Amino acid sequence: MKNILLHNKTPRSLSGIFLLLMLLANTVELMAQDKKDFLSAKESEPSNFGWMADFPPSNDKTISAKDGSYLHFPELRWSVVNMRKLMPTTEVTPKLAPPQAFDYALDKNIDSLTFLPWEAKEKMTWKESLAKNYTDGMLILHDGKIVYENYFSAMDETKVHAVFSVTKSFVGTLAGILIAEGKLDETKTASFYVPELKNSAFEDATVRQILDMTTSVEYSEDYADPDAEVWEFSDAGNALIKAKGDKEPVGYYAFLETVKKKGPHGKAFKYKTVNAQAAGWIITRATGKSIAELLSERIWSKIGMEQEANLMVDAKGIPFSGGGLSAGLRDLARFGELMRNKGNWKGEQLFPKEVVETIMNGASKEDFAKSEHPGLKGWSYKNLWWITENEDGAYAARGIYGQTIYIDPAAKMVIVRLASYPVAANAANDATSLPAYQAVADYLMKKK
Amino acid sequence: MKNILLHNKTPRSLSGIFLLLMLLANTVELMAQDKKDFLSAKESEPSNFGWMADFPPSNDKTISAKDGSYLHFPELRWSVVNMRKLMPTTEVTPKLAPPQAFDYALDKNIDSLTFLPWEAKEKMTWKESLAKNYTDGMLILHDGKIVYENYFSAMDETKVHAVFSVTKSFVGTLAGILIAEGKLDETKTASFYVPELKNSAFEDATVRQILDMTTSVEYSEDYADPDAEVWEFSDAGNALIKAKGDKEPVGYYAFLETVKKKGPHGKAFKYKTVNAQAAGWIITRATGKSIAELLSERIWSKIGMEQEANLMVDAKGIPFSGGGLSAGLRDLARFGELMRNKGNWKGEQLFPKEVVETIMNGASKEDFAKSEHPGLKGWSYKNLWWITENEDGAYAARGIYGQTIYIDPAAKMVIVRLASYPVAANAANDATSLPAYQAVADYLMKKK
């Protein structure tokens, strides 16, 4: 439990002794409380606290991205829908394309569906799971129609919500499209596309290994370790504290150049955000366009998106392709539905079917099993997507604090959940999420 | 000429001796070159320089809002369409309302219309004036139809462009609406609405005096003076260098509390941005809503806006109501057309006519004449709008570097110009702008 709780430590930018003190204080604080001590979903709603609500907020009600406090629970619950107020961003836009409305076939039975959470003795209802998981937004599509849609806490239908590592799956899909179109060669190395990566761990890593995260790099994403490289990566990307003349490395890409190799690539899956950032760089060099531009051109302007989305950028204007996207709930569902239909949007094939089929076919379960994901037995990881390898052929985009786009092809189901769970790692909420999704899938499959 | 050129010094955040050195260096640099030495509009297009264009840009191609360089010409030409990439912003949004297209009646004769620039001997064509004024976007509405629309440099129809002090006129219009609705009393003082302003210059300033900028405050907006209070105001509002624990004042509002009174209010017009920021605070307290929310609710969601706009925010999340708006060219024209129609949008009266009539009626020309605006003889200033007091009853929103929404009721004309002129103060481009607008107005009035 302790280890999971410590994942609640989130990127912030301080240095040296102050950083160490912060971490120690936080560790003690987290050790002192059991997970059950977190405020409930209702108790932790931002409207109860008045953060950034007064004009102006007092210092103790001010949330800033200058340190990691903006991602600490419960402040996190405000930050997830306000990322652009905290740091520079770039737009991901429908580019004047008109929005297309969903059809609705709301199903009131879903709230009372029950499921058995992992390692639990008592069943839980779908509705109960929403508060349990600190859900901010929940949408279920069945065969393209909205059967369930609900907003909580600081989220509503006009807002965008941070999706963290769900961003990676957008990037992995873009990579898949470029591979299918012959614009990107998955057998080539990172340094073929990005010469600056020549002296880094990525030099001889292939595009395929990067997309499937089977690279072997000296990079720890353990937030409980003050020496973990994730802090340096986070510092490098924080535009609020980096600019011309500041200490190196400045920017996400400059950090990637410093990553060292640990062992041979291609032997095991190991989830490291730097791979997604490297994938973003490779795609950008292969196309001459930023990830934000590509998302606008290839996805946002093609499927009737109704809201502008945004991507956090570093001091060099480079989007955080490992986790910087904020988007609307229904728009994320549109993307999920595009995937479920293998690139076909209302009759138009936006990209080859094989892009989605490659993802659905998954990767080596053995490689995946070498990583520490005890809850995700038998899963694999492909093109920056998580593959359940279950009977339904379900696969998912997943982001810390409970974000997901979960696609169940057999059930013709797409679930989008946005959340602000107190603990970063999804291992903390999977027990009350994944079996709930399966319960809905089973229900929808039986439905006529 | 020197004085005008020095207005090119723009807000940036450095302190003490470094600031002084920068200013001296810049002064010498500006004194050494004549205005004609600036790169032309074509020469200064961002695509010629590669700023922020590579992935990542090198240090000398990196533009940052940590210092004032992002607003120095020619870097300015990139920054005006990329504000949100440089600093935190908040959205101003149509809130899912569908966009409404303009009707077009393009008129090819406009490009060849001629006018005599002030103090010039030779006439200039409209088309020539566009490059002369470093125009990024130009749109002319005649009786609600687009007769002219053009994009240049880094701007296009999918982008938003910084409008600087045009923002003030949006805020002044919101104030007018609230006054007309009885939600704001123009005879009350600032401290009636905002008790925190009790020990500041604004304590006994009325809402009316603030909206018409007839307050008398110890606040210099002279960018050539390193001791000018504008630097402190700018520092206070820069979210990139301010956060919890940083030196006071933190945030635009905290700065307003420190502004000292100079003499009795209500005696003379004096253009000072702090008034617009104070107006934003008063409006916010009177309604419980931020300027961004109010713009979304009262304007953006009501008149078929097609793009999300944004407002820069400080470290407290407070929008810069004195100049932080970025918006699309056509959307700015929609607002201009709403004003021209006195609040009526396609048959629906969104706010009382008197809101616009109060503005059009102007204010004291004598009060205005006490300020230094030699080019704007006989003008007045009302509700954060500039009133020409000419025969056509024209009035305008104006922002540094050449931004304007110019409304000529007699000619049923709305002009929106977005620009990135090398010199901040509009006195530098009025000679080739205002007579050009009048030439178009005269032409349109003669047209059947």
Interface residues (C-beta under 8 A of the other chain):
Chain A: M52 F55 P56 P57 N59 T62 I63 S64 K66 D67 N82 R84 K85 L86 M87 P88 T89 T90 E91 T93 K95 L96 P98 P99 E157 T158 A239 L240 A243 K244 V250 G251 Y253 A254 W281 T284 R285 S290 E306 Q307 E308 N310 V313 A315 K316 G317 I318
Chain B: M52 F55 P56 P57 N59 T62 I63 S64 K66 D67 N82 R84 K85 L86 M87 P88 T89 T90 E91 T93 K95 L96 P98 P99 E157 T158 A239 L240 A243 K244 V250 G251 Y253 A254 W281 T284 R285 S290 E306 Q307 E308 N310 V313 A315 K316 G317 I318
